[in-house]
């Protein structure tokens, strides 16, 4: 069941861009959002985002004025990875981003697995116009160990 | 060029006279903008942009002489309150500002202008021209109101007996052990209610009151932003912002569609000691029942204890009612008199379903009670249907005030536009 959308989107991609059947990594199509992050990984991250993040941060990642911070054009998302992972591990409150205050509470997302945390952070860092390196399970593990 | 301009004018005049309603004597002194400020209104109404403040405009007050005071969410250039003076044609210009604090509440009554930060309430003396005389030295009426960041705004209103009512919102969504965390259950005997989640009453003319000396007027209200005194039956009415995230927190009980439609945003008629039941319940607008909150053992069906106050009226979920005004003017047709206007700031917590709101609603009243269905009165603050659905609205209505001539003023918490809605048919 879970694999179906991934396979479907791969099919769509290949039919649309007339890819070779070998390896898509070598010649990435221009509209692919980022290099080095596979569509499957992004799809997995998107599923986690939709279930756990979307209602506050919104489908476009733009957040909500004065309440829920945007995930676009912010150093919190694009910068230091341990700090970003820490937001999922610890939650966050009382934040000012680009001169705007955000009042809502971000609850810790510790019900997510380390794999889900890595997936969703990779998705967020490579969606809504963002482009940054993937977050690995190893990095999530390391951040969690450092917290203890 | 000239022909192009005069032709539509002639046409419009011909159309107007053909309805037989147009006469020179009934021409309004306040002219609506050609596009009605971008708003969609019932027939006979028009709107104009009074001024652009360029700041997040929260509540708004108009003195009997027509001076407009706008409370800003955050001080701009050191000014948290803007003073707008009327100019020709019903518009106004920003004449200045004062009060270095941000906030929400502002209200004019009995020769004073009252304004709130997120912790304190001040008052300023108004002179015979309806202008503030002591902008730099307000009297501090109340200090030390609880502000823990969430639901921080302190909306204010006065009754006709010298009392001031202040909302202190609950610093929580649903009093969970861990706020907004998936599956986290409610704190037993929700201790937040000891110090927040209700309406406090103070004396409007007594200086130096503190949080602790206020009277707890009502409890079990999660967060109230819009409130007004109904002079017809001498009663305080408030609009509660209902709880968020039923699906996020309890996905096994609520799907995203149910979560978008639950719970209703509710209007409550309060008497002293009223308890509206937050966080133990929410109101289901389809079942028309008070449902036990899942944080406190509910399953989406179990009813809450009947002892809690029933809402006086219910509106679509998550649409964020930020302004409430009982209309007492005579400019609008008779059906509007003593009814309620409600400014819905617009939703965010309906995602992934389309967002909703960004309009001003009219709720008919009779003998001080809601009577008949509500209707959308002023729409299209967002700018388009797409901007409503995405939540990326151009303007978000927040505060409401009645002008001395019976015009309805609306403030905008997004771009800072100040609107004025007038009725032109006679």
Interface residues (C-beta under 8 A of the other chain):
Chain A: X50 X51 X52 X54 X55 X56 X58 X59 X60 X62 X64 X65 X66 X67 X68 X91 X93 X94 X101 X103 X104 X105 X106 X107 X108 X109 X111
Chain B: X56 X73 X74 X149 X150 X152 X173 X178 X179 X180 X181 X182 X183 X184 X244 X245 X247 X248 X251 X256 X259 X348 X349 X351 X352 X390 X391 X392 X396 X413 X414
